[in-house]
Amino acid sequence: MEPFKDPKDALTRKYMNEAGVDPAPEDTYMAIMDQITALNTYSLVYKPLISRRGWALILGGFVLFLIGIFWLPIERFYLNNLPELTSFNLSEYLSGIQMSSTTLYAIGFLGLFLVQLPFLKRLLDSKKA
Amino acid sequence: MIKTTDQHHIEQTLAGNPQAFGELVRRYQDYVYTVVNRMVQHREEAQEITQDTFVKAYSSLTSFRGDSKFSSWLYTIAYRKTLDRLKKNKRYVAYEGLEQISDADQDVETHGLKRMMAQERSEAIKQAIAALDPVSSALITFYYYEEMSVKEIEAITDLTADNIKVKLHRGRKRLLSLLQQSNFPEIQQSYGTL
C-alpha cells in the first residue's frame, strides 16, 4: 500500500499497529476443530440401513416368491390343506372388534403424527443446510 | 521457512483433509477475533462468532472461488455474522445512539486512560477503538491495520466507496480525538485541537 499523504492517516496506522491484535482465547482453535470434526462425522455416518445389494436380494426373493405362488404346483404344499385358511374372511374377523372413541382418536392422532414426519424431517434438513 | 499458501491448504481441505483447514484457523483466528471483538465488545460473544465464522467458511469452502484473498473472504463472513448478531441483540442501534451521546461523556470515558506506558498505550488505543461504533471500528481495523484498499473493504462490507471514506474519516477523527484526550503527546504537539 502507498504511504499516506495525510499525516493523520499515518498516525492512525501507527496507533492501530500499536494496538495490535487481540489474541483469540486459547480454546478457540480446539472448539473450531471439534465442530469441523463433528460436521465430517455427521456426513460420513449416514449409511442406508439396507444397502442396494440388500434391496436387490429382497426384491429378488419377493419375485421368486410370486413366481412360486403362481407357477409351482401349490396343491402339493401343506398350506393348501388347511381348511380354515381358505375360508378365512378378514371383515368377519374384524367385525367382532370394539373400540372406544378415545382409542379411535388416539389412532387418528398417531396417523397424523406419522404423516407429519416426512415434513418435519425436510424442515430440519433445510435448517441444517 | 517458506509459508505454505492459503490456496494449498484450501485444496488439501477440499481433498478431504480437515487438518489442513486447521492451519488456516491457526493463521487467521486472531485477526478474525480482533475485528469481531472490536465490533461486539464482548469476549465470549466474539469467540462464539469467530468459531461460527470458521465453521461456516469450512462448510462453504467449495463456494470460495479465489477471486479475492482468503482472508478477505473470511472477514466478509465474520463481518456479516457480527452485524447480524448485533442487529439480533438490538445492540447496533444502541451503538448508533452511543456515538452521539458519548461526545459529551468523553471526559469520563477517557479519564482512566491517562499515565500510560507502552502496554498502557496499547490498552488505551484499544479502548478508544472500542468507543467507536461497530462498523467504524471494523473499517478502521481493515483499512489502517490490515492495510486493505477501499475496494477490498467495499467487497467485504457491501458499503459504497464514498460511504466507507466518510465513515473512515469520521472514525479516524473520533479515534484521534479520544486519544488526544488521553494525553497522547504526539497528537497534542502536532494537531492541537482536532
Boltz contact constraints between the chains, C-beta under 6 A:
constraints:
  - contact:
      token1: [A, 1]
      token2: [B, 147]
      max_distance: 6.0
  - contact:
      token1: [A, 12]
      token2: [B, 144]
      max_distance: 6.0
  - contact:
      token1: [A, 12]
      token2: [B, 172]
      max_distance: 6.0
  - contact:
      token1: [A, 13]
      token2: [B, 144]
      max_distance: 6.0
  - contact:
      token1: [A, 15]
      token2: [B, 125]
      max_distance: 6.0
  - contact:
      token1: [A, 16]
      token2: [B, 144]
      max_distance: 6.0
  - contact:
      token1: [A, 16]
      token2: [B, 145]
      max_distance: 6.0
  - contact:
      token1: [A, 18]
      token2: [B, 122]
      max_distance: 6.0
  - contact:
      token1: [A, 18]
      token2: [B, 125]
      max_distance: 6.0
  - contact:
      token1: [A, 19]
      token2: [B, 122]
      max_distance: 6.0
  - contact:
      token1: [A, 19]
      token2: [B, 125]
      max_distance: 6.0
  - contact:
      token1: [A, 19]
      token2: [B, 126]
      max_distance: 6.0
  - contact:
      token1: [A, 21]
      token2: [B, 30]
      max_distance: 6.0
  - contact:
      token1: [A, 21]
      token2: [B, 34]
      max_distance: 6.0
  - contact:
      token1: [A, 22]
      token2: [B, 34]
      max_distance: 6.0
  - contact:
      token1: [A, 22]
      token2: [B, 37]
      max_distance: 6.0
  - contact:
      token1: [A, 23]
      token2: [B, 30]
      max_distance: 6.0
  - contact:
      token1: [A, 24]
      token2: [B, 29]
      max_distance: 6.0
  - contact:
      token1: [A, 24]
      token2: [B, 30]
      max_distance: 6.0
  - contact:
      token1: [A, 24]
      token2: [B, 33]
      max_distance: 6.0
  - contact:
      token1: [A, 24]
      token2: [B, 50]
      max_distance: 6.0
  - contact:
      token1: [A, 25]
      token2: [B, 47]
      max_distance: 6.0
  - contact:
      token1: [A, 28]
      token2: [B, 29]
      max_distance: 6.0
  - contact:
      token1: [A, 28]
      token2: [B, 47]
      max_distance: 6.0
  - contact:
      token1: [A, 29]
      token2: [B, 25]
      max_distance: 6.0
  - contact:
      token1: [A, 31]
      token2: [B, 51]
      max_distance: 6.0
  - contact:
      token1: [A, 32]
      token2: [B, 25]
      max_distance: 6.0
  - contact:
      token1: [A, 32]
      token2: [B, 51]
      max_distance: 6.0
  - contact:
      token1: [A, 32]
      token2: [B, 54]
      max_distance: 6.0
  - contact:
      token1: [A, 33]
      token2: [B, 22]
      max_distance: 6.0
  - contact:
      token1: [A, 35]
      token2: [B, 55]
      max_distance: 6.0
  - contact:
      token1: [A, 36]
      token2: [B, 18]
      max_distance: 6.0
  - contact:
      token1: [A, 36]
      token2: [B, 58]
      max_distance: 6.0
  - contact:
      token1: [A, 40]
      token2: [B, 18]
      max_distance: 6.0
